[in-house]
């Protein structure tokens, strides 16, 4: 079941795990205001990632958690990917533990008998929203990781469900409204777009998330070098044994 993010090899225009982005335009965390998170796992169509990132930025998502992929396609993000605060995890369990440590519950966006209509705003605090696969919905592993479910009411029999990116966008907007997130400044017919922090600024003055991501990458590179050195040493020993 768990394909998509973990198995899609054709990912261009990417956001990498080494560049966990934390732009000034991100919503500032307020102690009394619940925060929203977007948990990406098992989404199969790469064109949905960019739209989800764009909506996540527009609706004040604090962090985008990507499971099982070092990079994700961002086609259609319209330049918002650089404003997204992304964090990568090898497993869904690791992502859930990261959220639980912050008191964040996981809410699945799924048409399910246990789901509540999102229009009722059945939220109780900071929440991470997870979507299912476009074709098969949520896997058993995803369902087990969720603390609750919401669905989007439809008002005709013309379609069985909404596109994953559209569904995610609607739910994120509802949460922003419920949490009373302040509206961003507008100028004319558009909202004001704030500048993105450059790579040098991130390197010199990293945020906590960026610092953790850099430490993680350094540890991964060190572990990889250790394996390569051990393999090289084993090969040299084998060569010596053959000569003797």
C-alpha positions as CSV (number, residue, x, y, z in Angstrom):
1,X,0.0,0.0,0.0
2,X,2.7,2.5,1.0
3,X,3.9,3.7,-2.3
4,X,3.9,7.3,-3.7
5,X,6.4,9.3,-1.7
6,X,8.6,6.3,-1.1
7,X,8.6,4.9,-4.6
8,X,8.1,7.7,-7.0
9,X,11.5,8.0,-8.8
10,X,10.5,10.8,-11.2
11,X,10.8,13.8,-8.8
12,X,12.1,16.9,-10.4
13,X,12.0,20.5,-9.1
14,X,12.6,19.2,-5.7
15,X,12.8,20.1,-2.0
16,X,15.7,18.3,-0.4
17,X,16.1,17.1,3.2
18,X,19.4,19.0,3.4
19,X,17.6,22.3,2.9
20,X,14.9,22.4,5.5
21,X,13.4,25.7,4.7
22,X,12.4,28.2,7.3
23,X,11.5,31.5,5.7
24,X,10.5,34.7,7.5
25,X,7.0,34.4,5.9
26,X,6.2,31.4,8.0
27,X,3.5,32.0,10.6
28,X,4.9,32.9,14.0
29,X,4.1,30.4,16.7
30,X,1.9,31.8,19.4
31,X,1.7,29.8,22.7
32,X,-2.1,30.0,22.9
33,X,-2.9,29.4,19.3
34,X,-3.1,25.8,18.0
35,X,-0.8,25.0,15.1
36,X,-1.4,22.9,12.0
37,X,1.0,20.5,10.4
38,X,0.9,18.6,7.1
39,X,2.1,15.0,7.1
40,X,2.9,13.7,3.6
41,X,3.0,9.9,3.3
42,X,1.6,7.5,0.6
43,X,0.5,10.3,-1.7
44,X,1.1,8.8,-5.2
45,X,0.9,11.6,-7.8
46,X,3.8,14.1,-7.8
47,X,1.7,16.9,-9.2
48,X,-0.3,17.0,-5.9
49,X,2.8,17.8,-3.8
50,X,3.3,21.3,-5.2
51,X,-0.3,22.3,-4.7
52,X,-0.3,20.9,-1.2
53,X,2.9,22.9,-0.4
54,X,1.3,26.1,-1.8
55,X,-1.8,25.6,0.3
56,X,0.2,24.8,3.4
57,X,2.0,28.0,3.1
58,X,-1.1,30.0,2.4
59,X,-3.0,28.6,5.3
60,X,-0.2,29.0,7.9
61,X,1.0,25.4,8.3
62,X,3.9,25.4,10.8
63,X,5.7,22.4,9.4
64,X,5.5,19.9,6.5
65,X,6.6,16.4,7.5
66,X,7.7,14.2,4.7
67,X,7.9,10.5,5.3
68,X,10.0,8.0,3.3
69,X,11.5,10.4,0.7
70,X,14.6,12.5,0.8
71,X,13.1,14.8,-1.9
72,X,9.7,15.6,-3.1
73,X,8.4,17.0,-6.4
74,X,7.1,20.6,-6.1
75,X,5.6,21.2,-9.5
76,X,2.8,23.8,-9.2
77,X,4.1,25.3,-5.9
78,X,4.4,28.7,-7.6
79,X,7.5,29.6,-5.6
80,X,6.1,28.7,-2.2
81,X,8.4,25.7,-1.6
82,X,11.2,27.9,-0.4
83,X,8.8,29.3,2.3
84,X,7.8,25.9,3.6
85,X,9.4,24.5,6.8
86,X,10.0,20.9,5.8
87,X,11.3,18.0,7.9
88,X,12.0,14.5,6.6
89,X,11.5,11.2,8.4
90,X,12.4,7.6,7.4
91,X,9.3,6.1,8.9
92,X,5.7,7.1,9.8
93,X,6.4,6.0,13.4
94,X,9.3,8.5,13.7
95,X,7.1,11.3,12.4
96,X,4.3,10.4,14.8
97,X,6.8,10.4,17.7
98,X,8.1,13.8,16.7
99,X,4.5,15.2,16.7
100,X,3.5,13.4,19.9
101,X,6.5,15.0,21.7
102,X,4.9,18.4,20.9
103,X,1.4,17.4,21.9
104,X,0.3,17.2,18.3
105,X,-2.4,14.8,17.3
106,X,-2.8,13.3,13.8
107,X,-6.0,13.7,11.9
108,X,-6.7,11.7,8.8
109,X,-8.5,13.3,5.9
110,X,-10.7,10.4,4.8
111,X,-14.3,9.5,4.0
112,X,-14.9,7.1,6.9
113,X,-17.7,6.1,9.2
114,X,-15.6,7.4,12.1
115,X,-14.9,10.7,10.4
116,X,-16.5,14.0,11.4
117,X,-17.4,16.7,9.0
118,X,-14.7,19.3,8.7
119,X,-17.4,22.0,8.6
120,X,-18.1,21.3,12.2
121,X,-14.5,22.2,13.1
122,X,-14.0,19.1,15.4
123,X,-10.5,20.2,16.4
124,X,-9.2,20.4,20.0
125,X,-5.6,21.6,19.6
126,X,-2.5,21.5,17.4
127,X,-3.1,19.0,14.6
128,X,-1.2,17.3,11.9
129,X,-3.3,16.4,8.8
130,X,-2.5,13.3,6.8
131,X,-4.1,12.3,3.4
132,X,-4.5,8.9,1.8
133,X,-3.4,7.6,-1.5
134,X,-5.3,9.0,-4.5
135,X,-6.4,5.5,-5.7
136,X,-6.8,3.4,-2.6
137,X,-7.1,5.9,0.2
138,X,-5.4,5.4,3.5
139,X,-3.4,2.3,4.2
140,X,-4.0,0.3,7.4
141,X,-0.7,1.7,8.7
142,X,-1.9,5.3,8.2
143,X,-5.3,4.6,9.8
144,X,-3.6,3.1,12.8
145,X,-1.4,6.2,13.2
146,X,-4.4,8.6,13.2
147,X,-6.1,9.9,16.4
148,X,-9.2,11.1,14.5
149,X,-10.6,11.6,11.1
150,X,-12.4,14.4,9.2
151,X,-14.2,14.3,5.8
152,X,-15.5,17.1,3.5
153,X,-19.2,17.0,2.9
154,X,-20.3,16.9,-0.7
155,X,-23.6,18.1,-2.1
156,X,-24.2,16.1,-5.3
157,X,-23.6,12.6,-6.7
158,X,-21.4,13.7,-9.5
159,X,-18.1,12.5,-8.0
160,X,-17.0,9.9,-5.4
161,X,-14.4,12.1,-3.8
162,X,-12.2,15.2,-4.2
163,X,-8.6,15.4,-5.5
164,X,-6.1,14.9,-2.7
165,X,-4.6,18.3,-3.0
166,X,-8.0,20.0,-3.1
167,X,-9.2,18.1,-0.1
168,X,-6.1,18.9,1.9
169,X,-6.4,22.6,1.0
170,X,-10.0,22.8,2.2
171,X,-9.2,21.1,5.5
172,X,-6.2,23.3,6.1
173,X,-8.3,26.4,5.5
174,X,-10.9,25.3,7.9
175,X,-8.3,24.7,10.6
176,X,-6.8,28.2,10.1
177,X,-10.3,29.7,10.5
178,X,-11.0,27.6,13.6
179,X,-7.7,28.6,15.2
180,X,-8.3,32.2,14.4
181,X,-5.1,32.6,12.6
182,X,-4.7,36.3,11.6
183,X,-5.1,37.2,8.0
184,X,-1.9,38.2,6.2
185,X,-1.5,41.6,4.7
186,X,-2.8,42.4,1.2
187,X,-1.7,44.8,-1.5
188,X,-4.2,45.5,-4.3
189,X,-5.5,42.2,-5.6
190,X,-2.9,39.9,-4.1
191,X,-1.4,39.0,-0.7
192,X,2.0,40.4,0.2
193,X,4.8,37.9,-0.5
194,X,7.7,38.2,1.9
195,X,11.3,37.6,0.9
196,X,12.9,34.2,1.4
197,X,16.0,33.8,3.5
198,X,19.0,32.9,1.4
199,X,21.2,29.8,1.8
200,X,24.0,31.9,3.4
201,X,21.6,33.3,5.9
202,X,20.3,29.8,6.8
203,X,23.9,28.6,7.2
204,X,25.0,31.5,9.4
205,X,21.9,31.8,11.4
206,X,19.9,28.6,11.3
207,X,16.6,28.1,13.0
208,X,16.3,25.2,15.5
209,X,14.7,23.1,12.8
210,X,17.4,23.9,10.3
211,X,20.1,23.1,12.9
212,X,18.6,19.8,13.7
213,X,18.3,18.9,10.0
214,X,22.0,19.8,9.4
215,X,23.1,17.7,12.3
216,X,21.0,14.8,11.0
217,X,22.7,15.1,7.5
218,X,26.1,15.3,9.1
219,X,25.4,12.1,11.1
220,X,24.1,10.3,8.0
221,X,27.2,11.3,6.0
222,X,29.5,10.2,8.9
223,X,27.7,6.8,9.1
224,X,28.0,6.4,5.3
225,X,31.8,7.1,5.4
226,X,32.2,4.6,8.3
227,X,30.5,1.9,6.2
228,X,32.6,2.7,3.2
229,X,35.8,2.7,5.3
230,X,34.9,-0.7,6.9
231,X,34.1,-2.2,3.4
232,X,37.4,-0.9,2.1
233,X,39.3,-2.4,5.1
234,X,37.6,-5.7,4.6
235,X,38.6,-5.7,0.9
236,X,42.2,-5.0,1.8
237,X,42.2,-7.9,4.3
238,X,40.8,-10.2,1.7
239,X,43.5,-9.2,-0.7
240,X,46.2,-9.8,1.9
241,X,44.8,-13.3,2.6
242,X,44.8,-14.2,-1.1
243,X,48.5,-13.1,-1.4
244,X,49.5,-15.0,1.7
